[in-house]
Amino acid sequence: MDNLITLVNKIQRACTALGDHGEENALPTLWDALPSIAVVGGQSSGKSSVLESIVGRDFLPRGSGIVTRRPLVLQLHKTDEGSRDYAEFLHQPRKKYTDFALVRKEIADETDRITGRSKQVSSVPIHLSIYSPNVVNLTLIDLPGLTKVAIEGQPESVVADIENMVRSFIEKPNSLILAISPANQDLATSDAIKISREVDPKGERTFGVLTKVDLMDKGTNAVDILEGKAYRLQFPWVGVVNRSQADINKSVDMVVARRREREYFSSNPDYKHIAHRMGSEHLAKMLSKHLETVIKSRIPSLQSLINKTITDIEAELSRLGKPIASDAGGQLYAILEICRAFDQIFKEHLDGVRPGGDRIYNVFDNQLPAALKRLSFEKNLSMENVRKRITEADGYQPHLIAPEQGYRHLIETSLSTIKGPAEATVDAIHYVLKDLAHKSLTETAELKQYPSLRIEVGNAAVDALEKLRDESRKSAVKLVEMECSYLTVDFFRKLPQDLEKGGNPSQSVFDRYNESYLHRIGNNVLAYVNMVCGYLRNAIPKSVVHCQVREAKRSLLDHFFTELGKKEISFKAN
């Protein structure tokens, strides 16, 4: 039976190496079909202590907040008595760790390599194998701790992100759930029990673990829970006694901690009658035995899935055709042809042959006008601000006919706000073009045979689109700046006529600053700004199409082709 768990471990490692780790957007995969034990618990539930007690080593990162930010696939391998404990990571296949403090550091470092130091979470697992004579053959998946509040530096969505990730692992029918709950808290509020109940309402796949039994209030005990009376599961509850923080700080040996745990249950009058099935050692043996049973029952379906997958892959290879030429020139020609096929599909998306290009028009026809309409000029053209700007522009000598400098300042400050919608339009088109490039990559059948080339072409397309976006942004902003830097002269020529219709130009300086006069100025400025908005509503799309869409259609992979040309020269020189 031990060989069965070892075999599943090898298949899991192969799945991860090939990029199959059961993502939500993936097709049904071998990873999903493999039996596994997912460890679920809230923060500070004692989840890390349980895992370390099962392993018999301190190896997990500790700290405040969300420490586990990626799934950790922990594979335990029992070795011969007297052999030395060591650990290996899948991403460092030839490196053995005998210092488990370095294992802890590498888990933290490998987490940051994917998520960065932004405290984000990722569903891409870390694979860790531990070899020791003191463990049972077992595989556990340690998931990020459920939380109710995002800590500083994390987006508010992290709470839902973690819950969705945990749910994606435990809702699979082949997943066994190890639900960790602290005994010194009400079981009704347990995050682990709550989410486990949602995906496994009958408790057929859930193993309940009660931690911190020794920390319950004096005069209380957890007998009802451990005997399955408070919340019944198909499998018996297991109580454990974790090391205290003082023990952790003093680096109390795990052998000593396990002995203390056994002594606690065997000597405590409340738990003596169930002591034989309490503790981390019993938990590990029970999980290992059950995992073996589940694997054995799944062997026929696993064989069927593997055989079907092999058949499908062989059919796909046959459809993709023969390998390309082995000489450098032939390979380069094949690469160019594949790139041209991708480029053609991208153009078809833009031209309407394939769907997606209409989203560009939607940005111009809906998003841009809506953004311009949302611009609020009321604050800039309020009576108070108009009076302030006009009087400031007059200086010590009041204007004679029309306050030209005041007009200019009000118009320029109002027009400058249009830069926001202009840049947003450029960014929206960039997002559409990137998405169409991604779709084109997926739809280019030839690229499926060469994943490395697909990555290179995708990176080249994104780089080109980002450069086009930067140029387009400069052009769109320049359109707004042009309107700010030179106002339409006819607008000012009409102002004296408007003044004559509304009042006597020779009125007193005091009257010139009354609300009626200022209101007329505000209306004139708003009319001019609206006129410019109408012009820019048409001019910005033209600029964006010229600088972004047309250039993307014309020269998306030009730089990539140039680099390939340099390689061809290098090939010939060699």
Disulfide bonds with the S-S distance in Angstrom:
none
